Amino acid sequence: METTKSTGRFWLYFLIALIALVFMCIVAPKFFWVTLPFVFTFFVKAMNLL
């Protein structure tokens, strides 16, 4: 029997990281890349691909 993981927490983390990415693009555009690993990691975990 296969168990499924709840990904709601990772969707929340993804949305927070996405908001931080947009904020960084507005405030300090040359440092927006600092938030990219968080956005991509939490998106992949929310899609249950990792």
C-alpha positions in Angstrom: 0.0 0.0 0.0 1.4 3.4 -1.0 1.1 6.3 1.4 0.8 9.8 0.1 2.5 12.7 1.8 0.8 16.0 2.6 2.3 18.7 0.5 0.2 21.6 1.9 3.1 22.8 4.0 5.4 22.9 1.0 2.9 24.9 -1.0 2.8 27.4 1.8 6.6 27.6 1.9 6.7 27.9 -1.9 4.2 30.9 -1.8 6.3 32.6 0.9 9.5 32.1 -1.1 7.7 33.4 -4.2 6.6 36.5 -2.4 10.1 37.0 -1.2 11.4 36.6 -4.7 9.0 39.3 -6.0 10.0 41.6 -3.1 13.7 41.1 -3.9 13.0 41.9 -7.6 11.4 45.2 -6.6 13.8 46.2 -3.8 17.2 44.8 -4.8 17.0 43.4 -8.3 20.6 42.3 -8.5 20.2 40.0 -5.5 16.9 38.3 -6.6 18.9 35.1 -7.3 19.4 34.6 -3.5 15.7 33.4 -3.2 15.7 31.2 -6.3 17.0 28.0 -4.6 14.1 28.2 -2.1 11.5 28.8 -4.8 12.6 25.9 -6.9 13.2 23.5 -4.0 9.8 24.1 -2.4 8.0 24.0 -5.8 9.5 20.6 -6.5 8.7 19.3 -3.0 5.2 20.6 -3.3 4.7 18.8 -6.6 6.0 15.7 -4.8 8.8 15.2 -7.4 11.7 15.1 -4.8 
